[in-house]
Amino acid sequence: MEMENLPIDKKIILFDGVCNLCDASVQYIIKHDKKDVFRFVALQSNLGEKITKYIGIDCSKTDSVVLYEPKIAYYTKFEATLKIAHELGGWISFLRLFSIFPKAFQNWGYDFVAKNRYKWYGKKESCMMPTPEISAKFL
C-alpha cells in the first residue's frame, strides 16, 4: 500500500481521538506550531489505520502517539513527544532534559501516563470535530 496522498513536507501526528489529554495536547500543538510543521490524524480514523498498518504498528499492542515523517521515519511514545517538543520550541523544550535518562525509563513514564490517561483526564464518545479554522491541519 502506498501513502502517496500524504503531504511529504509535513510531520504527521497520529493521536488517540477520544482521549481528552490527547485532544488538549493536539490543541496546544496547533496553537504553538508557528512554522506549520504538523498535520493530525486520529488513530481511530480510516487514514490512521492505513498509516499505522503501512508503517507496521499494531495499535492493539501499543498505546502511543505516533509521529510519522513520510518517506523518512516514524517515532512512538516518549521519543515522539521529544521530537514534537523540539519542533515547537519554547518552554516545552524542557522535555529534552529527560533525554539523559535511558529510553526504557522514558517509555516507562510515558506508559504510566498513557495507561492512566482516561482515568485522570476522561474520554470522549467520539473523535473531536475540528473547527473550520483548524480543519486544514487534519488529514
C-alpha positions as CSV (number, residue, x, y, z in Angstrom):
1,M,0.0,0.0,0.0
2,E,1.4,3.4,-1.0
3,M,0.8,6.5,1.0
4,E,1.0,8.9,-2.0
5,N,-1.7,11.3,-0.8
6,L,0.2,12.3,2.4
7,P,2.0,15.6,2.4
8,I,5.7,14.7,2.4
9,D,6.7,18.2,3.7
10,K,4.7,17.8,6.9
11,K,5.1,15.7,10.0
12,I,2.0,13.7,10.9
13,I,0.9,13.2,14.5
14,L,-1.4,10.2,14.9
15,F,-3.2,10.5,18.2
16,D,-6.0,8.9,20.3
17,G,-9.0,10.8,19.0
18,V,-11.2,10.0,22.1
19,C,-8.7,10.9,24.8
20,N,-9.2,14.3,26.5
21,L,-5.4,14.6,27.3
22,C,-4.6,13.9,23.7
23,D,-7.1,16.4,22.5
24,A,-5.7,19.1,24.8
25,S,-2.2,18.2,23.5
26,V,-3.3,18.5,19.9
27,Q,-4.9,21.9,20.6
28,Y,-1.6,23.0,22.3
29,I,0.5,21.9,19.3
30,I,-1.8,23.6,16.8
31,K,-1.6,26.8,18.8
32,H,2.2,26.7,19.1
33,D,3.1,25.3,15.6
34,K,4.3,28.6,14.3
35,K,6.2,27.0,11.4
36,D,3.2,24.9,10.3
37,V,5.1,21.7,10.6
38,F,2.4,19.3,11.8
39,R,-0.7,17.6,10.5
40,F,-3.0,15.4,12.6
41,V,-4.8,12.1,12.1
42,A,-6.8,10.2,14.7
43,L,-5.6,6.7,15.2
44,Q,-9.2,5.5,15.1
45,S,-9.8,7.0,11.6
46,N,-9.6,5.1,8.3
47,L,-6.4,7.1,7.4
48,G,-4.9,6.5,10.9
49,E,-5.5,2.8,10.5
50,K,-3.9,2.8,7.0
51,I,-0.9,4.7,8.1
52,T,-0.2,2.5,11.1
53,K,-0.6,-0.6,9.0
54,Y,1.7,0.9,6.4
55,I,4.5,1.6,8.9
56,G,3.9,-1.7,10.8
57,I,2.5,-0.5,14.1
58,D,-0.2,-2.7,15.7
59,C,-2.3,-0.2,17.7
60,S,-3.8,-3.1,19.7
61,K,-0.3,-3.7,21.1
62,T,1.0,-0.2,21.6
63,D,-0.7,2.7,23.4
64,S,1.1,5.6,21.9
65,V,1.2,8.8,20.0
66,V,2.9,8.3,16.7
67,L,5.0,10.9,14.9
68,Y,5.3,10.0,11.2
69,E,7.6,11.7,8.8
70,P,6.5,10.4,5.4
71,K,9.3,8.7,3.5
72,I,11.8,9.3,6.4
73,A,10.9,7.6,9.7
74,Y,8.3,7.2,12.5
75,Y,8.6,7.6,16.3
76,T,6.4,6.5,19.2
77,K,6.0,7.1,22.9
78,F,8.4,9.5,24.5
79,E,10.7,9.7,21.5
80,A,7.7,11.1,19.5
81,T,6.9,13.5,22.3
82,L,10.6,14.8,22.4
83,K,10.6,15.3,18.6
84,I,7.3,17.2,18.7
85,A,8.6,19.4,21.6
86,H,11.8,20.1,19.8
87,E,9.9,21.3,16.7
88,L,7.7,23.6,18.9
89,G,10.5,25.2,20.9
90,G,9.6,27.4,23.8
91,W,9.2,26.2,27.3
92,I,8.0,22.8,26.2
93,S,11.6,22.1,25.1
94,F,12.4,21.4,28.7
95,L,11.3,17.8,27.9
96,R,14.7,17.4,26.2
97,L,16.1,17.2,29.7
98,F,14.6,13.8,30.0
99,S,16.7,12.5,27.2
100,I,19.6,12.0,29.7
101,F,17.6,9.0,31.1
102,P,17.6,5.6,29.4
103,K,14.9,5.1,26.8
104,A,13.4,2.3,28.9
105,F,12.9,4.8,31.8
106,Q,11.5,7.5,29.4
107,N,9.0,5.0,28.0
108,W,8.1,3.7,31.5
109,G,7.0,7.2,32.4
110,Y,5.2,7.6,29.1
111,D,3.4,4.3,29.5
112,F,2.4,5.2,33.1
113,V,0.6,8.3,31.9
114,A,-0.9,6.6,28.8
115,K,-2.3,3.8,31.0
116,N,-4.0,6.3,33.3
117,R,-5.0,9.0,30.9
118,Y,-8.7,8.0,30.7
119,K,-8.9,7.8,34.4
120,W,-7.2,11.1,35.0
121,Y,-8.5,13.2,32.1
122,G,-11.6,11.4,30.8
123,K,-12.6,10.1,27.4
124,K,-14.9,11.3,24.7
125,E,-17.6,9.3,23.0
126,S,-16.2,10.1,19.6
127,C,-13.3,11.9,17.9
128,M,-13.3,15.7,18.0
129,M,-14.6,17.6,15.0
130,P,-12.1,20.4,14.1
131,T,-13.4,23.9,13.7
132,P,-13.3,25.4,10.2
133,E,-10.3,27.5,11.3
134,I,-8.1,24.4,12.1
135,S,-9.6,21.8,9.8
136,A,-6.7,22.2,7.3
137,K,-4.4,20.8,10.0
138,F,-6.3,17.5,9.9
139,L,-5.9,14.9,7.2
